[in-house]
Amino acid sequence: MPEAKKTKSVRTTVIPSSTFKTTTFVMHIRTPLQKEYLTEKALLPSVLERGTKHFPSREIIQAALEEMYGAHLTADAVKKGEHHILSFKLEVANEKFLKETVPLTERAVQMLASIAFYPNLNEKGAFPDLIVDEEKRNHAQKLAGVKDDKMRFANKRLAEIMCEGEPYALPVLGYEQQLEAITGESLAKAHESLLKDSVVDLYVVGDVNEQEISRYADQYMKFSSRPLAPIRSAFKKPDEVREVKESDEVSQAKLHIGFRTPVVFGDKNYFALQVFNSLFGGAPHSKLFTNVREKESLAYYAASRVESHKGLVIVMAGIETTQYDKALSIILQQLEDIKNGTFSDEDVSKSKAVLRNQLLETMDSPRGRVELEYHGTLIGENWNADNWITEIEKVQAADVKAAAASLELDTIYFLHGKG
């Protein structure tokens, strides 16, 4: 099992692998999900990619990547539970497979450090207005894209309504109103705050030397940070079921349902919850897919997912507006059937097999393996991706039934067409 090493300010985890001819670097910069600087944090990845102190423009960054044998860099902002995470991913050729002697591993750490910690600020200590304005326009398009994608919009509204007053309700991309007010100066302050209040994790997947990685991280990734305790969402039992209906320009109505559960990653029942979700709506053989979509022809899509670090199970269905009552009733009945044990051992075996195949596929990707192991980092534990499959295999029918029994219906959100 790879063990994280604490450098002077960065937690580094090397995942040895001789499978790939590339080395993948993934840097996660994590802060609590909160309204202050929310939109600035969401905007920062794209602005930081536009230039650094050492690579002052996008063109220079791109040229440096080309010199690194076509290295590939991406950056984005995500939320996991009540964590706000800026992610930078860099994939480079492994220097062991090159004819020339090129220090690609060191250069990769240098570039990631430069992008994250050494921004291209002007003489006033601010991000250049031209770049900020351009990226604000691009970010406004992302926000509009969420509004236009009605499935994503319904998910966003469900989270806002269901978790009102909780950090999870905050949208990962921030708010249009906040975006308009951002300047080069305010974004520089947000970046300074980010580095003071964040925990940085660097994962490296490939055939590399662990001591060498730690030395490079110590050398190039120097910044002041404070300890950030793992964030564990408290279970909030619903006082009553909320039912919210809203109208919009939609051709297909969206019925999204939120359940709460005290089970989150790290709990002994977590993997039973995953098997339950596969049986409920997370796989092609699931009850939602089979009964709601195929048998009753009530939904264009019907699926469920688990929010591992918040304790939520979300059902998503695209239906005709007139089928609301019937679809809702049948969806809720599928949950009751699992709670009552109305499923076979073969159903459990199928669900475990689907999860196993999904996990193996995820582990075949360096970035996927990092994401599996990062779940452990978020709760302050070392977790090997291989352990996921081991734990899934232990789940029995009684565990699935218990996982289903932990769900509490919280919010029903229905987005339908106008008129």
PyMOL commands that set and color helices and strands:
alter all, ss='L'
color gray80, all
select helices_A, chain A and resi 38-48+58-67+95-97+104-117+129-148+150-162+167-169+176-181+184-197+210-220+270-282+287-295+321-339+345-363+366-378+385-394+397-405
alter helices_A, ss='H'
color red, helices_A
select strands_A, chain A and resi 5-6+11-16+22-32+72-80+83-93+199-206+242-248+253-260+299-307+312-319+408-417
alter strands_A, ss='S'
color yellow, strands_A
deselect
rebuild
show_as cartoon
